[in-house]
């Protein structure tokens, strides 16, 4: 049976980021490594409405709605996920860990003023052609059942014996619906609203320390902004795959058709940043 650890408050992200950074050089990632099996549980969770409004504004959702945006539970669960991934027993280094995908199922609308129980655990480690991926599961419970759940994959790059997959042809662009000009300070605004102040998103100087020429947009901002434009049914399943970082400042095009959406940049949309799909359930 999966052991549970009950929390009395959400963990603070800054110490977790620092601990994860300090422990990263000691990690030896591999898909068969042991990993923490504990399920973190935070009962009696209520949403800070001022912080929620800031999140809605930066992501393009209407403010003051009765229900939470479909991506907001990820923000609520992120500190718990970081507590697990910054732990000494977690085998993947936090520095350089890349969020590669997220799958979300919203079973029913989530009132912004509701009381919730938050659950987060690491489901497994799997081999990837570029290293090892961890799957982190987040659940939001209300009235004794799961109202929202997600599975996020995080990749640690390292040498592997896995054969590279054949190169997939980049699909033709979907019809472009909007062009978005993203300011240099977008990462700082989203970081303040979400609590995710990873230095690669905040300033060009700190981003260069990790190999990026400029700061990059948060992957979860790109998903949230696309879903704010697309719209999501009350009960829905969403899948999004992160393909390439979005440099800040920058200009991207949002495209969608038949439940699919994507974010591109460059002449003719040649650089694909994000693909996704929304399905009613």
Rosetta blueprint (number, residue, H / E / L):
1 X L
2 X L
3 X L
4 X E
5 X E
6 X E
7 X E
8 X L
9 X L
10 X L
11 X L
12 X L
13 X H
14 X H
15 X H
16 X H
17 X H
18 X H
19 X H
20 X H
21 X H
22 X H
23 X H
24 X H
25 X L
26 X L
27 X L
28 X L
29 X L
30 X L
31 X L
32 X L
33 X L
34 X L
35 X L
36 X L
37 X L
38 X L
39 X E
40 X E
41 X E
42 X E
43 X E
44 X E
45 X E
46 X E
47 X L
48 X L
49 X H
50 X H
51 X H
52 X H
53 X H
54 X H
55 X H
56 X H
57 X H
58 X H
59 X H
60 X L
61 X L
62 X L
63 X L
64 X L
65 X L
66 X L
67 X E
68 X L
69 X L
70 X L
71 X L
72 X H
73 X H
74 X H
75 X H
76 X H
77 X H
78 X H
79 X H
80 X H
81 X H
82 X H
83 X H
84 X H
85 X H
86 X L
87 X L
88 X L
89 X L
90 X L
91 X L
92 X L
93 X L
94 X L
95 X L
96 X L
97 X L
98 X E
99 X E
100 X E
101 X E
102 X E
103 X E
104 X E
105 X E
106 X E
107 X L
108 X L
109 X L
110 X L
111 X E
112 X L
113 X L
114 X L
115 X E
116 X E
117 X E
118 X E
119 X E
120 X E
121 X E
122 X E
123 X E
124 X E
125 X E
126 X E
127 X E
128 X E
129 X L
130 X L
131 X E
132 X E
133 X E
134 X E
135 X E
136 X E
137 X E
138 X E
139 X E
140 X E
141 X E
142 X E
143 X L
144 X L
145 X E
146 X E
147 X E
148 X E
149 X E
150 X E
151 X E
152 X E
153 X E
154 X E
155 X E
156 X E
157 X E
158 X L
159 X L
160 X L
161 X L
162 X L
163 X L
164 X L
165 X L
166 X L
167 X L
168 X L
169 X L
170 X L
171 X L
172 X L
173 X L
174 X L
175 X L
176 X E
177 X E
178 X E
179 X E
180 X E
181 X E
182 X E
183 X L
184 X L
185 X L
186 X H
187 X H
188 X H
189 X H
190 X H
191 X H
192 X H
193 X H
194 X H
195 X L
196 X L
197 X L
198 X L
199 X H
200 X H
201 X H
202 X L
203 X L
204 X H
205 X H
206 X H
207 X H
208 X H
209 X L
210 X L
211 X L
212 X L
213 X L
214 X L
215 X L
216 X E
217 X L
218 X L
219 X H
220 X H
221 X H
222 X H
223 X H
224 X H
225 X H
226 X H
227 X H
228 X H
229 X H
230 X H
231 X L
232 X L
233 X L
234 X L
235 X L
236 X E
237 X E
238 X E
239 X E
240 X E
241 X E
242 X E
243 X L
244 X L
245 X L
246 X L
247 X E
248 X L
249 X L
250 X E
251 X E
252 X E
253 X E
254 X E
255 X E
256 X E
257 X E
258 X L
259 X L
260 X E
261 X E
262 X E
263 X E
264 X E
265 X E
266 X L
267 X H
268 X H
269 X H
270 X L
271 X E
272 X E
273 X E
274 X E
275 X E
276 X E
277 X E
278 X E
279 X E
280 X E
281 X L
